[in-house]
Amino acid sequence: MNSRILGLRIAGSVFALVCLAQLFRLVMHLEIIAGGHRIPLWPSGIAFVITGFLSVWLWNLSKPGTR
């Protein structure tokens, strides 16, 4: 495995972890307060979709022979 494939898989794994964290927040309805302001849940929904897409995309790019 070369360093490019390894880098893509590591980045894909990081995006997958972030995706799972966003899904966990959505399912558990966790409240986040930053600077005294309540952060709504809808940004987590958007982040879930985007990071999930990026994770799948990077893992597909890491397959040998994919250009």
N, C-alpha and C positions, 0 to 999 in steps of 0.2 A: 504494500500500500504506500503510495507516495504522499508527500506532505500536502498536496492540493486536496486529495480525497479526504485525508484526515482532517484538514481544516474545514472542509465543507460539512463533514459529519459532526464535528464538534459544534460548529455554528448552528447546524440543524437541531442538535440536541439541546442547545441553550434556548433556542426559540421554542422548542417543544416544552421545556420546563416552564418558560414564561406563559405559554399557552395554557398549560395545566393550572398554573397559579391563577390566571384570570378566570378560568372555568370554575375553580374552587371558590373564588370570591363571588361569582354569579350564583352558584348553587347554594352557598351558605349565607348569602346576603350580608356579607361582612361590611361593616361600616369603616370607612377610612376618613380620618380628619387630618388635614394638612393646613397648618397656619390658622387654625380655628375655623376652617371652612370644611363642610362635609362634601366629599367627592361622590357624585352619583354613580350608580351602577352601569349606566349605558356606555361610558368609555371602556369599561372592562369587556363588554360585548364586542366592541369594535376591535380592541386589542386581541381578543381571543381569535377572531376571524383572521386578522392580519398575521399574527404570529403563527397560527396554525398553517396558513398558506405558505409562509416563508419556510417553515420547518419542512413541510412536504417537498417544496421546490428544491431546497438545498439537498435533501436526501436523494432526490431523483437526479440531481446534477452530480452527486458523488458516485453514482453507479459507473463502473468502468465502461468505456466506450461511448459515454454520453457526451454530446457536444452542445 
